[in-house]
C-alpha cells in the first residue's frame, strides 16, 4: 500500500473542494443581491458559515474520538455537495443561507479532523504533513477564482454551482477509497474520557494562550478578507484589479507559510514559529498604513505569512501535546476558537473604525497580537507536558 495514500487523498480532495469554494464564494454576494435587491444581507454570508462551524465543531470532535474521523470527513463532503445543489436549484435567499449552514457544518470536520488524523499517522513529522494539507486548502482557494476568469469565463453562475457540487462528490469518493480509521484512533468508550481530558488540557496556561492566539488568527483572517479590502478601496482608492492581486497574495502567503512552517517547525520546534509568526503579523499590519501600492502589497503579504505561520505552528503544537484519546475534541475546540474570532473580530473592529479611523483600528488589533506574543513568551517559560498531567489525573 502506498505509504502516503491518506495524505494524498486528503490533500487532493481538500484542494478540489476549495477550488470550487473559491469560485462559489465570489458568486454568492451577487446572488444574494439579485434575489433581495439589497446589499444588506451580504454580510451574513460569512457570519452564517462561521456560526454553523462554531456550533458543530465540538460535538463532531467528541463523536470522532469515539467513532473515528473517516465517517465525519465523508459526511463533510456530502453536506458540501448538497450545499452546491441548493445554490444551483434555488431562487430563494433563505435557501442560500441554508446552503451556507451546510457548508459550515460540512467543512468543520474537513478543517479540524484531517489534521488530527495526520498527526497520528505522521508522529515524527506531523508539522510537514499538516502543512501540506493546509497548503492544498489555500492553494485551492487561490486557484478557484483564477480558473473561473481564465478557463470557465463562459460558464453561467448556475453551472459553477453545479461544478462545485461535482467537485465535492469527487472529494467524497477519494476519501472513501483512501481513508481508514486507525486502531489507535478507535478508543473504547470505557477509555474515552476525551471531554474530561480536553478540559484538563485546556486548563494549562500555555494551552489557553495558544487558543487565545487562534481566536486572534480567526479575527485576523476575517479582517484581511473584509476590512482591509474596504480600506484599500475607500481610503487608498485602489481599483478592483489591485484588490484581486491583494487576495491572490493573501492566499499565496498563507499557503506558502503552511509548507515552510510545517517543515521547519518539525526541526526547530513549534513555539519559535508561534512567536515569530504572530510578531510578523502584528508589525506588518501595524505599519501598513505608512506604505502604498507595491510596498503595501509586500507588507500585507508578509503579515499574511505571519498569520499563516502561527496557524500551522499552533495546530501542530496542540495536536502534538494533546493525548490521542481527545485529539478530535482538541481539534474541534481549535476551530471553535477560530470561528469565534472570525465571527466577532471583523464586527468589533468595523464598529470601532466607524467612530475612529482604519489606521487606528489596525494599530489596536496589532497591539492585541503583540500582547499575544507576550503571553506566549511568558507561558512557555514553564515546562509544558499536559499529556503527563492528564495521565496522572
C-alpha positions as CSV (number, residue, x, y, z in Angstrom):
1,X,0.0,0.0,0.0
2,X,1.3,3.4,-0.9
3,X,2.9,5.0,2.1
4,X,1.3,8.4,1.8
5,X,-2.1,7.4,0.4
6,X,-4.1,9.1,3.1
7,X,-2.1,12.3,3.0
8,X,-2.5,12.5,-0.8
9,X,-6.2,11.6,-0.7
10,X,-7.0,14.2,2.0
11,X,-4.9,16.9,0.3
12,X,-6.3,16.2,-3.2
13,X,-9.9,16.2,-2.1
14,X,-9.5,19.3,0.0
15,X,-7.9,21.1,-3.0
16,X,-10.9,20.2,-5.2
17,X,-13.4,21.3,-2.5
18,X,-11.6,24.6,-2.0
19,X,-11.2,25.1,-5.8
20,X,-15.0,25.1,-6.0
21,X,-15.3,27.1,-2.8
22,X,-13.1,29.8,-4.3
23,X,-15.4,30.2,-7.3
24,X,-18.6,29.9,-5.3
25,X,-17.6,32.5,-2.6
26,X,-17.1,35.1,-5.3
27,X,-20.6,34.5,-6.8
28,X,-22.8,34.3,-3.6
29,X,-22.8,38.0,-2.8
30,X,-24.1,38.9,-6.2
31,X,-26.6,36.0,-6.0
32,X,-28.0,37.4,-2.7
33,X,-28.1,41.0,-4.0
34,X,-30.0,39.8,-7.1
35,X,-32.6,37.9,-5.0
36,X,-33.1,40.7,-2.4
37,X,-32.4,43.9,-4.4
38,X,-30.3,44.9,-1.4
39,X,-26.7,44.5,-0.1
40,X,-28.0,44.4,3.5
41,X,-27.8,40.6,3.7
42,X,-24.4,40.0,2.1
43,X,-22.5,40.4,5.4
44,X,-24.5,37.5,6.8
45,X,-22.9,35.0,4.3
46,X,-19.7,34.9,6.4
47,X,-21.3,35.0,9.8
48,X,-23.8,32.3,9.0
49,X,-21.0,30.0,7.9
50,X,-18.8,30.9,10.9
51,X,-21.7,30.3,13.4
52,X,-22.5,26.9,11.9
53,X,-18.9,25.9,12.3
54,X,-18.7,27.2,15.9
55,X,-21.8,25.2,16.9
56,X,-20.8,22.0,15.2
57,X,-17.0,21.7,15.9
58,X,-17.1,20.4,19.5
59,X,-19.8,17.8,19.0
60,X,-18.1,16.5,15.9
61,X,-14.8,16.3,17.7
62,X,-16.3,14.3,20.6
63,X,-18.0,11.9,18.3
64,X,-14.9,11.5,16.1
65,X,-12.8,10.4,19.1
66,X,-15.3,7.6,19.7
67,X,-16.2,6.6,16.2
68,X,-13.2,7.6,14.1
69,X,-12.6,10.5,11.7
70,X,-13.4,8.9,8.4
71,X,-17.2,8.9,8.8
72,X,-17.3,12.6,9.6
73,X,-14.9,13.7,6.9
74,X,-17.0,11.9,4.4
75,X,-20.2,13.5,5.8
76,X,-18.5,16.8,5.4
77,X,-18.0,16.4,1.6
78,X,-21.6,15.0,1.3
79,X,-23.1,18.1,3.1
80,X,-21.0,20.4,0.9
81,X,-22.3,18.5,-2.1
82,X,-25.9,19.2,-1.0
83,X,-25.0,22.9,-0.4
84,X,-23.9,23.1,-4.0
85,X,-27.1,21.6,-5.2
86,X,-29.1,24.2,-3.1
87,X,-27.1,27.0,-4.7
88,X,-27.8,25.5,-8.2
89,X,-31.5,25.0,-7.9
90,X,-32.7,27.7,-5.5
91,X,-34.2,31.1,-6.3
92,X,-34.7,31.8,-2.6
93,X,-32.3,33.7,-0.4
94,X,-33.3,31.7,2.6
95,X,-32.1,28.5,0.9
96,X,-28.8,30.3,0.0
97,X,-28.3,30.8,3.7
98,X,-29.3,27.1,4.4
99,X,-26.6,26.2,1.9
100,X,-24.0,28.3,3.9
101,X,-25.1,26.5,7.1
102,X,-24.5,23.1,5.3
103,X,-21.1,24.4,4.2
104,X,-20.2,25.5,7.7
105,X,-21.1,22.1,9.2
106,X,-19.6,20.2,6.3
107,X,-16.3,21.9,6.4
108,X,-15.9,21.7,10.1
109,X,-14.6,18.1,10.1
110,X,-12.6,18.7,6.9
111,X,-10.7,21.5,8.6
112,X,-10.3,20.0,12.0
113,X,-10.3,16.2,11.9
114,X,-8.0,15.7,8.9
115,X,-5.0,17.4,10.7
116,X,-5.8,15.4,13.8
117,X,-5.8,12.2,11.8
118,X,-2.5,13.2,10.1
119,X,-0.9,13.9,13.4
120,X,-1.5,10.3,14.4
121,X,-0.1,8.9,11.1
122,X,3.0,11.2,11.0
123,X,4.1,11.2,14.6
124,X,7.7,12.4,13.8
125,X,6.9,15.0,11.1
126,X,3.3,15.9,11.7
127,X,4.1,19.6,11.0
128,X,5.1,18.9,7.5
129,X,2.1,16.6,6.8
130,X,-0.4,19.1,8.3
131,X,1.4,21.9,6.4
132,X,1.0,20.1,3.0
133,X,-2.7,19.5,3.8
134,X,-3.4,23.1,4.8
135,X,-1.4,24.4,1.8
136,X,-3.7,22.4,-0.5
137,X,-6.7,24.2,1.0
138,X,-5.3,27.6,0.4
139,X,-4.0,26.7,-3.0
140,X,-7.5,25.6,-4.0
141,X,-8.9,29.0,-2.7
142,X,-6.2,30.8,-4.7
143,X,-6.7,28.8,-8.0
144,X,-10.5,28.8,-7.9
145,X,-11.2,32.4,-8.8
146,X,-8.4,32.5,-11.4
147,X,-9.7,29.3,-13.0
148,X,-13.2,30.9,-13.4
149,X,-11.7,34.0,-15.0
150,X,-9.2,32.2,-17.4
151,X,-10.9,28.9,-18.4
152,X,-14.5,29.0,-17.2
153,X,-15.4,32.6,-18.0
154,X,-18.2,31.5,-20.4
155,X,-19.9,29.4,-17.7
156,X,-23.0,30.7,-16.0
157,X,-23.3,31.1,-12.2
158,X,-25.6,28.0,-12.1
159,X,-23.0,25.9,-14.0
160,X,-20.3,26.9,-11.5
161,X,-22.6,25.9,-8.5
162,X,-23.2,22.5,-10.2
163,X,-19.4,22.2,-10.9
164,X,-18.8,22.8,-7.2
165,X,-21.2,20.0,-6.2
166,X,-19.5,17.7,-8.6
167,X,-16.1,18.5,-7.1
168,X,-17.5,17.8,-3.6
169,X,-18.7,14.4,-4.7
170,X,-15.3,13.6,-6.2
171,X,-13.7,14.5,-2.9
172,X,-16.1,12.2,-1.1
173,X,-15.2,9.3,-3.4
174,X,-11.4,10.0,-3.0
175,X,-11.7,9.9,0.8
176,X,-13.9,6.9,0.8
177,X,-11.2,5.0,-1.1
178,X,-8.1,6.3,0.7
179,X,-9.1,6.8,4.3
180,X,-9.3,4.3,7.1
181,X,-9.8,4.5,10.8
182,X,-6.6,3.5,12.7
183,X,-6.9,1.2,15.7
184,X,-5.2,3.6,18.0
185,X,-7.8,6.2,16.9
186,X,-10.7,3.9,17.8
187,X,-10.6,4.2,21.6
188,X,-13.0,2.1,23.6
189,X,-15.8,4.1,25.2
190,X,-14.7,3.0,28.7
191,X,-11.3,4.5,28.0
192,X,-12.6,7.6,26.2
193,X,-12.6,10.3,28.8
194,X,-11.9,12.7,25.9
195,X,-14.0,15.6,27.2
196,X,-12.5,15.4,30.7
197,X,-9.0,15.1,29.3
198,X,-9.6,18.0,27.0
199,X,-10.8,20.2,29.9
200,X,-7.7,19.3,31.9
201,X,-5.6,20.0,28.9
202,X,-7.2,23.4,28.4
203,X,-6.6,24.5,32.0
204,X,-2.9,24.8,31.4
205,X,-1.9,28.4,30.9
206,X,0.0,27.7,27.7
207,X,-3.0,25.9,26.1
208,X,-5.2,28.9,26.9
209,X,-2.6,31.3,25.4
210,X,-2.4,29.2,22.2
211,X,-6.2,29.1,21.9
212,X,-6.4,32.9,22.5
213,X,-4.0,33.2,19.7
214,X,-6.1,31.1,17.3
215,X,-9.0,33.4,18.2
216,X,-6.9,36.3,17.1
217,X,-5.9,34.4,14.0
218,X,-9.6,33.9,13.1
219,X,-10.2,37.6,13.7
220,X,-7.2,38.5,11.6
221,X,-8.4,36.2,8.8
222,X,-11.8,37.8,8.7
223,X,-10.2,41.3,8.9
224,X,-8.0,40.5,5.9
225,X,-11.0,39.2,4.0
226,X,-13.3,42.1,4.7
227,X,-12.0,45.2,6.4
228,X,-8.6,45.6,4.6
229,X,-10.2,45.3,1.1
230,X,-12.6,48.1,2.2
231,X,-9.7,50.1,3.4
232,X,-7.9,49.7,0.1
233,X,-11.0,50.7,-1.9
234,X,-12.3,53.6,0.3
235,X,-9.1,55.1,1.8
236,X,-6.4,54.2,-0.7
237,X,-8.8,54.5,-3.7
238,X,-7.3,51.4,-5.4
239,X,-9.2,49.7,-8.2
240,X,-10.6,46.2,-8.4
241,X,-7.5,44.9,-10.2
242,X,-5.4,45.8,-7.2
243,X,-8.0,44.1,-4.9
244,X,-7.7,40.9,-6.9
245,X,-3.9,41.0,-6.7
246,X,-4.2,41.5,-2.9
247,X,-6.4,38.5,-2.5
248,X,-4.1,36.3,-4.5
249,X,-1.1,37.5,-2.5
250,X,-3.1,36.8,0.8
251,X,-3.9,33.2,-0.1
252,X,-0.5,32.5,-1.6
253,X,1.3,33.9,1.5
254,X,-0.8,31.7,3.9
255,X,-0.4,28.7,1.6
256,X,3.4,29.1,1.5
257,X,3.6,29.6,5.2
258,X,1.9,26.2,5.7
259,X,4.6,24.3,3.8
260,X,7.6,26.3,5.1
261,X,6.5,26.4,8.7
262,X,5.5,22.7,8.8
263,X,8.9,21.5,7.7
264,X,10.9,23.9,9.8
265,X,8.8,23.6,12.9
266,X,9.4,19.8,12.9
267,X,13.1,20.6,13.2
268,X,13.2,23.7,15.3
269,X,10.1,23.5,17.4
270,X,6.6,24.9,17.3
271,X,6.9,27.7,19.9
272,X,9.5,29.6,17.9
273,X,7.2,29.9,14.9
274,X,4.1,30.7,17.0
275,X,6.1,33.7,18.5
276,X,7.7,34.9,15.3
277,X,4.6,34.4,13.2
278,X,2.4,36.5,15.4
279,X,5.1,39.1,15.8
280,X,5.5,39.4,12.0
281,X,1.7,39.7,11.6
282,X,1.5,42.4,14.2
283,X,4.3,44.5,12.8
284,X,3.1,44.2,9.2
285,X,-0.5,45.2,9.9
286,X,0.5,47.9,12.4
287,X,2.8,49.6,9.9
288,X,0.8,49.0,6.7
289,X,-0.8,52.5,6.7
290,X,2.6,54.1,6.1
291,X,3.0,52.3,2.7
292,X,1.4,52.4,-0.7
293,X,1.0,50.3,-3.9
294,X,3.7,47.7,-4.3
295,X,5.3,48.3,-0.8
296,X,1.8,48.0,0.8
297,X,1.2,44.7,-1.1
298,X,4.5,43.3,0.2
299,X,3.8,44.4,3.8
300,X,0.3,42.9,3.8
301,X,1.7,39.7,2.2
302,X,4.3,39.4,5.0
303,X,1.6,40.0,7.6
304,X,-0.5,37.3,6.0
305,X,2.6,35.0,6.0
306,X,2.9,35.6,9.7
307,X,-0.7,34.7,10.4
308,X,-0.3,31.5,8.4
309,X,2.8,30.7,10.3
310,X,1.0,30.9,13.7
311,X,-1.9,29.0,12.3
312,X,0.2,25.9,11.3
313,X,2.6,26.0,14.3
314,X,-0.2,26.3,16.8
315,X,-2.2,23.5,15.2
316,X,0.8,21.2,15.1
317,X,1.6,22.2,18.7
318,X,-1.8,21.3,20.1
319,X,-2.0,18.0,18.2
320,X,1.5,17.1,19.4
321,X,0.7,17.9,23.1
322,X,-2.9,16.6,23.4
323,X,-3.5,12.9,24.4
324,X,-4.5,10.7,21.5
325,X,-7.8,10.0,23.2
326,X,-9.0,13.6,22.8
327,X,-7.3,14.9,19.7
328,X,-10.6,15.2,17.9
329,X,-12.0,17.3,20.7
330,X,-9.0,19.5,20.8
331,X,-9.1,20.0,17.0
332,X,-12.8,20.9,17.4
333,X,-12.0,23.3,20.2
334,X,-9.2,24.8,18.0
335,X,-11.7,25.6,15.2
336,X,-14.3,26.7,17.8
337,X,-12.0,29.4,18.9
338,X,-11.1,30.2,15.3
339,X,-14.8,30.6,14.4
340,X,-15.4,32.9,17.4
341,X,-12.6,35.1,16.3
342,X,-13.7,35.2,12.7
343,X,-17.3,35.9,13.7
344,X,-16.7,38.7,16.2
345,X,-13.3,40.1,15.2
346,X,-14.4,41.9,12.0
347,X,-17.6,43.1,13.5
348,X,-15.9,44.6,16.6
349,X,-13.2,46.2,14.5
350,X,-15.6,47.6,12.0
351,X,-17.7,49.1,14.8
352,X,-14.5,50.7,16.2
353,X,-13.5,52.1,12.9
354,X,-16.8,53.8,12.3
355,X,-16.0,56.2,15.2
356,X,-12.3,56.4,14.5
357,X,-10.0,55.6,11.6
358,X,-8.9,52.5,9.7
359,X,-5.3,53.2,10.8
360,X,-6.1,53.4,14.5
361,X,-8.2,50.2,14.2
362,X,-5.3,48.3,12.6
363,X,-2.9,49.5,15.4
364,X,-5.4,48.4,18.0
365,X,-5.5,44.9,16.5
366,X,-1.7,44.8,16.1
367,X,-1.4,45.6,19.8
368,X,-3.7,42.6,20.6
369,X,-1.3,40.5,18.5
370,X,1.7,41.8,20.4
371,X,0.0,41.1,23.7
372,X,-0.5,37.5,22.4
373,X,3.3,37.3,21.7
374,X,4.0,38.3,25.3
375,X,1.5,35.8,26.7
376,X,3.1,33.0,24.6
377,X,6.6,34.0,25.8
378,X,5.6,34.1,29.5
379,X,3.7,30.7,29.4
380,X,6.5,28.9,27.5
381,X,8.9,29.5,30.5
382,X,7.1,26.7,32.4
383,X,7.8,23.2,31.3
384,X,4.7,22.0,29.3
385,X,3.7,18.4,29.3
386,X,-0.1,18.2,29.6
387,X,-0.2,14.5,28.4
388,X,1.6,13.5,31.6
389,X,-0.6,15.8,33.7
390,X,-3.7,14.2,32.3
391,X,-2.5,10.7,32.8
392,X,-1.9,11.4,36.5
393,X,-5.5,12.6,36.9
